[in-house]
Amino acid sequence: MLVLIWFVVCIIFAFVQLILGSSGHALEVFAVLTAIALFIIHKLKGKIRIQK
């Protein structure tokens, strides 16, 4: 699971860096997108565990 989280965070970082570059809001956008992704992973992990 940790590898999945690391992979998702790296993809989000690359995407934000590509789009916003060194903009002042890049870190804020990265933080928000990472929080949303981690929330979604957490919810999916809960659903997968219930179905087993």
VEXKOLTOR-810802 format. One line per field, with one value per residue (C-alpha): residue number from 1; residue in one letter; x, y, z. Coordinates in Angstrom, 3 decimals. Last residue first. Layout:
# VEXKOLTOR-810802
i [NUM, ...]
aa [A, ...]
px [X, ...]
py [Y, ...]
pz [Z, ...]
END
This chain:
# VEXKOLTOR-810802
i [52, 51, 50, 49, 48, 47, 46, 45, 44, 43, 42, 41, 40, 39, 38, 37, 36, 35, 34, 33, 32, 31, 30, 29, 28, 27, 26, 25, 24, 23, 22, 21, 20, 19, 18, 17, 16, 15, 14, 13, 12, 11, 10, 9, 8, 7, 6, 5, 4, 3, 2, 1]
aa [K, Q, I, R, I, K, G, K, L, K, H, I, I, F, L, A, I, A, T, L, V, A, F, V, E, L, A, H, G, S, S, G, L, I, L, Q, V, F, A, F, I, I, C, V, V, F, W, I, L, V, L, M]
px [-13.402, -15.897, -15.319, -11.537, -12.034, -14.448, -12.070, -9.097, -11.198, -12.003, -8.354, -7.208, -9.806, -8.656, -5.016, -5.864, -7.775, -4.931, -2.402, -4.469, -4.740, -1.043, 0.079, -2.258, -0.807, 2.768, 2.150, 0.502, 3.618, 4.336, 7.571, 6.168, 2.363, 1.476, 4.580, 5.280, 1.648, 1.739, 5.120, 3.981, 0.705, 2.570, 5.030, 2.194, 0.405, 3.553, 4.323, 0.741, 0.874, 4.264, 2.870, 0.000]
py [-9.785, -7.074, -5.001, -4.771, -3.540, -0.851, 0.390, 0.486, 2.448, 5.054, 5.393, 5.648, 8.382, 10.322, 9.956, 11.310, 14.283, 15.131, 14.854, 17.144, 19.742, 19.634, 19.819, 22.762, 24.579, 23.803, 25.016, 28.265, 30.438, 29.263, 27.393, 25.107, 25.219, 22.533, 20.342, 20.737, 19.934, 16.795, 15.647, 16.115, 14.281, 11.376, 11.244, 11.301, 8.456, 6.300, 6.889, 5.983, 2.814, 1.883, 2.352, 0.000]
pz [1.364, 0.388, 3.533, 2.939, -0.634, 0.524, 3.218, 0.842, -1.633, 1.039, 2.075, -1.550, -2.137, 0.938, -0.112, -3.571, -2.138, 0.246, -2.583, -4.794, -2.025, -1.152, -4.783, -5.439, -2.432, -3.471, -7.019, -5.889, -6.032, -9.546, -10.103, -12.774, -12.799, -15.349, -15.389, -11.661, -10.846, -13.017, -11.696, -8.082, -8.721, -10.313, -7.405, -4.853, -6.652, -6.757, -3.069, -2.118, -4.212, -2.724, 0.777, 0.000]
END
